Amino acid sequence: MPLVDVTLLSRRQPFERLDVAPFALLYPLTLAALPSSYAVVAIPLVLCMHIIVFLATQWSVAVSAQLDFRMVALSYSVSHVAPATHMAELADFNSFSHMKRDLRT
């Protein structure tokens, strides 16, 4: 059986997720900072961006892993495992080489 390089992940809290937190701030800021004539256009644009980000997390394992999860070291807090190839599409893992282990035992 071949050895597979994996990344250990733990789900972020809802307001730490990058598909929730920015939009939780962007909606009220758009309403408060813009006059109502601009907000009529800006709110649908923010909503469209939010929908695109949500759909991207549903369609792509790599995007979901980046936005909804955080990498963790080998511990009991691991809730998901993603192939490292999915994560490498969006991030540089040279700085996380200390987390990689040889899983052969």
Sequence and secondary structure as in RCSB ss.txt:
>XXXX:A:sequence
MPLVDVTLLSRRQPFERLDVAPFALLYPLTLAALPSSYAVVAIPLVLCMHIIVFLATQWSVAVSAQLDFRMVALS
YSVSHVAPATHMAELADFNSFSHMKRDLRT
>XXXX:A:secstr
     EEEEEE  GGGSTTTHHHHHHHHHHHHHS HHHHHHHHHHHHHHHHHHHHHHHH HHHHHHHHEEE  SS
TT  EEEEHHHHHTTS  GGGGGG      
